């Protein structure tokens, strides 16, 4: 089926940003201000189009028992790709989503509705501010925390610091996993600072990304996977390498080498993530943001 693009699939958000859906049969891709944000297969939510999202899915599959229901917290909604994946693969899971833009989520639900049976609650507001408003009963009980927060093309500084990840850590279950989408390019100064902050606040951290991105040769997405104890996921490198684009995994010890002594970043010196150059991200089906 040919792609559909019409005014009905474009909406100006209250923030002034332009949200658009591109349809290719059951595949819908969310684009905000020209940058692809999420991709959903409405017929098969287990099909994850973007590489970094697939990597997160692989970690979930390997870190927890098959079809084991979990408690998950998602900071940043996009098109709700990972919440849909969790619901499809782990029915009965309890999920909380924090998203700044209510009208974006409403637009997403119009084009790609959530399953009526899904236990997914969406809270609206700034990700860090909303953490303080979550039920105290969640403290120490969340198995999966996903951090994928963007304001336009950048991740805001206040959700990249040690203090922020320390707040995240208060909700993490003893055997829980934190998945963070880190975006950076040449020299990787921002990425190394954020990953050092994640390690300092949570614990051992492994990385998944295109080898060229991990070497600072091009801009892209790095998935940081943190836990209180070092994760043993022997199948992960093969799964990451078998996708498109193929990715590599840095183990926790390799991540320490990759950091090159970078120091964690605190609130006082935190900065927004770098803005990708024009044309870095494409809108083609199945392409990674990175």
Buried (B, 14 or more C-beta within 10 A) or exposed (E): EEEEEEEEBBBEBEBEBEBBBBBBEEBBBBBBBEBBBBBBBBEEBEBBBBBBBBBBBBBBBBBBEEEEBBBBBBBBBBBBBBBBBBBBBBEEBBBBBBBBBBBBBEBBEEBBEBEEEBBBEBBBBBBBEBBEEBEEEBEEBBBBBBBBBBBBBBBBBBBBBBBBBEBBBEBBBEEBBBBBBBBBBEEBBBBBBBBBBBBBBBBBBBBBBBEBBBEBEBBBBBBBBBBBEEBEBEEBBEBBEEBEBEBBBBBBEBBBEBBEEBEBBBEEEBBBBBBBEEEBBEBEEBBBBB
